[in-house]
Amino acid sequence: MKNTEKTADFTPAAFMSALVNDELLKDSFYHPNLAGITQGGMANHYPMTIMAMQALGGSDRDILRFRDNWPGHRAKIREELGLADQNEVTAQNWRQYLGRSHKLVEFRRVFLALLQQGDTAEVITGLLDAMKPGLPMGLFHPLIRLSFATSHGDLGLIADALAYVAIRYQDLYLQEPAAKPASFNLSDTGLSASATHYEAGLSWLSIRQWLQQGHLPGRLSRKIYGGSISICEQLCREPVIHQLALGIGFDINEYGLTKVMASISQSAARLYLFEPALTTLHGVTSCQALAELTLRYISPETRAVYARLWRYFWVWLTALYIEKGCPWLSDLFHGSYPKPELANESKEVQNPYSDIKQEQQVELAGWPGLKRLALRSQEVHVMKMIYSCDWLYHHISEDESFQLAAMKALP
């Protein structure tokens, strides 16, 4: 997104190869979100994928092979799309222009200036807090791109990602998910919401049993319909979904955030194991992105901000769980909660090894084998999924669900 006369301000990452740094700089001239402009909705994947490849141990040869086979649905921001800086967006009024895609260059200018003039962690945290109602937009690609950009460190790449967040903004929630919403009456489930806990799976178990009683339809403000992504976006604005996600004992606050991140991350991985799909895969990769940003920038002064971000994410992930039919994910739940005998049971998680060839199982004994197979696939979602699962396993929780989800993602 940088002008050619400003390429000297790019700061290469020492831990990335010269090739990757050069490709990231070149990519910054292109628009990150072209769906509806040139039908190149995959444009945003390129910089994230080559950074994931490098982290997976990919060589320059691997990256060149990927680059040479990239579809190339990209358009230069200025030369091809004609987007110019009209100097209308400022540090004081930028919120008024959220969601306006033609202001991409202006958002980038404003955010870069803020980053150059202030503390990076404070600026990023403040901007994320301001734009949190739109984080699921684009199925979290702007958030994921921001995570990759911050891992690189160049302020221009970070400003590019934040501008991407800004142009995709839409308030999906209408109201902020409360930390302590009114509790539900769970008498029909045999469970209690009185005790505070950090187990996401227990919340989903309670939600599943409550919904089995047919309570939800009368609580929704409107008819919910459409594809998976649209349904989740519609559910995010329903007060009853907020109450289900946060009002049955699963506390998301600044005091237990480490346990919360681990529990939510494991839930996302297990939901992907139940139904590998575009939405559930991005549930894992976006969870990893938010976890990485949280660990990188959290401080005693900003813990409440990151707790809010996780509440927003958990409402969306719970909406996805409901959209997938509230499956029985037995590994999520504590053994003291027996499986109820209910009609029309959803299928349980299938053995993730069942569709993996025997010779592959030997190679998949550890992360090195998973990474090799991911790089061999050259598929953008596979490589980013394995990267995210590996990161979650080594930084959040050494839970087997991450390795199993990575194995499930392999073609």
Stockholm file with secondary structure:
# STOCKHOLM 1.0

chainA/1-411         MKNTEKTADFTPAAFMSALVNDELLKDSFYHPNLAGITQGGMANHYPMTIMAMQALGGSDRDILRFRDNWPGHRAKIREELGLADQNEVTAQNWRQYLGRSHKLVEFRRVFLALLQQGDTAEVITGLLDAMKPGLPMGLFHPLIRLSFATSHGDLGLIADALAYVAIRYQDLYLQEPAAKPASFNLSDTGLSASATHYEAGLSWLSIRQWLQQGHLPGRLSRKIYGGSISICEQLCREPVIHQLALGIGFDINEYGLTKVMASISQSAARLYLFEPALTTLHGVTSCQALAELTLRYISPETRAVYARLWRYFWVWLTALYIEKGCPWLSDLFHGSYPKPELANESKEVQNPYSDIKQEQQVELAGWPGLKRLALRSQEVHVMKMIYSCDWLYHHISEDESFQLAAMKALP
#=GR chainA/1-411 SS CCCGGGGGGCCCCTTSCHHHHHHHHHHTTBCSCBTTTTSBTTTTHHHHHHHHHHHTTCCHHHHHHHHHTCCCCCCBTTTTTCCCCCSCCCTTTGGGGTTCGGGHHHHHHHHHHHHHHSCHHHHHHHHHHHHGGGTTGGGGHHHHHHHHHHHHCCHHHHHHHHHHHHHTCCCSSSSCCCSSCCCCCCTTTTCCCCSCBCCHHHHHHHHHHHHHTTCSGGGCSSCCCSSHHHHHHHHTTCHHHHHHHHSSSBCCSTTSHHHHHHHHHHHHHHHHHHSCSHHHHHHHHHHHHHHHHHHHHCCTTTHHHHHHHHHHHHHHHHHHHHHTTCCCCGGGSCTTSCCCCCSSCCCCCCCTTTTSCHHHHHHTTSHHHHHHHHHHHCCHHHHHHHHHHHHHHHHTCCCHHHHHHHHHHCC
#=GC SS_cons         CCCGGGGGGCCCCTTSCHHHHHHHHHHTTBCSCBTTTTSBTTTTHHHHHHHHHHHTTCCHHHHHHHHHTCCCCCCBTTTTTCCCCCSCCCTTTGGGGTTCGGGHHHHHHHHHHHHHHSCHHHHHHHHHHHHGGGTTGGGGHHHHHHHHHHHHCCHHHHHHHHHHHHHTCCCSSSSCCCSSCCCCCCTTTTCCCCSCBCCHHHHHHHHHHHHHTTCSGGGCSSCCCSSHHHHHHHHTTCHHHHHHHHSSSBCCSTTSHHHHHHHHHHHHHHHHHHSCSHHHHHHHHHHHHHHHHHHHHCCTTTHHHHHHHHHHHHHHHHHHHHHTTCCCCGGGSCTTSCCCCCSSCCCCCCCTTTTSCHHHHHHTTSHHHHHHHHHHHCCHHHHHHHHHHHHHHHHTCCCHHHHHHHHHHCC
//
